[in-house]
């Protein structure tokens, strides 16, 4: 999903993945570049203790859910070569 992809892309570029504004810029970039994505519900369950870099993925998803706009949504993204190339072009 786009949150997991965002975390990976952020690590490659040394960007703070827990910053929701950065995530929203990432999604806006993908939408602007017509990446084929399907909106999905954000699903990190209450028992999910998964953290990345000291931050909780569930806490991040909950912060995003409060915004209610397309740039803060979670998406399903097919990771083919072209999509990976586009994702790697993102920069703040």
C-alpha positions in Angstrom: 0.0 0.0 0.0 1.0 3.6 -0.4 2.0 4.0 3.3 4.5 1.1 3.1 5.8 2.5 -0.3 6.1 6.0 1.2 8.1 4.6 4.2 10.5 2.9 1.8 10.9 5.9 -0.5 11.4 8.2 2.5 14.2 6.0 3.8 16.0 6.1 0.3 15.8 9.9 0.4 16.3 10.5 4.1 12.9 12.1 4.5 10.9 11.9 7.7 8.2 9.5 6.8 6.1 10.3 9.9 5.4 13.9 8.7 1.9 13.7 7.2 2.5 16.8 5.0 5.4 15.0 3.3 3.1 12.0 2.7 0.4 14.3 1.2 3.0 15.9 -1.1 4.1 12.3 -2.2 0.5 11.3 -3.0 -0.1 14.6 -4.8 3.0 13.9 -6.9 1.8 10.4 -7.8 -1.8 11.7 -8.7 -0.4 14.6 -10.8 1.7 12.1 -12.7 -1.3 9.8 -13.3 0.0 6.8 -11.5 -2.7 4.2 -11.6 -3.7 3.8 -7.9 -6.8 2.5 -6.2 -8.0 4.2 -3.0 -8.4 1.8 -0.1 -9.2 2.0 3.6 -6.2 2.5 5.9 -5.8 -0.6 7.9 -3.4 -0.9 10.7 -5.2 -2.8 13.4 -5.3 -1.7 17.1 -2.9 -4.5 18.0 -0.4 -3.6 15.4 2.8 -2.6 17.2 4.8 -2.3 14.0 7.2 0.6 14.1 9.6 2.0 11.6 12.4 4.3 12.8 10.8 4.7 16.2 7.4 5.7 14.8 4.1 3.7 14.9 2.6 3.0 11.5 -0.8 2.9 13.2 -0.3 6.3 14.7 0.7 7.7 11.3 -2.4 6.1 9.6 -4.6 7.6 12.3 -3.1 11.1 11.8 -3.8 10.7 8.0 -7.4 9.6 8.6 -8.2 12.9 10.3 -7.6 14.9 7.1 -10.3 13.4 4.8 -8.8 14.4 1.5 -7.4 12.5 -1.5 -3.8 13.3 -0.7 -4.1 11.8 2.8 -5.8 8.6 1.6 -4.2 5.2 1.4 -3.8 3.6 -2.1 -3.1 0.3 -3.6 -0.1 0.6 -6.0 1.1 -2.0 -8.4 4.9 -2.0 -8.2 6.1 -2.5 -11.8 9.3 -1.0 -13.2 7.6 2.1 -14.5 5.8 2.9 -11.3 9.0 2.3 -9.2 10.8 4.7 -11.6 8.2 7.4 -11.0 8.1 6.9 -7.3 11.9 7.3 -7.1 11.6 10.7 -9.0 9.7 12.2 -6.0 11.5 14.8 -4.1 10.4 17.5 -1.6 
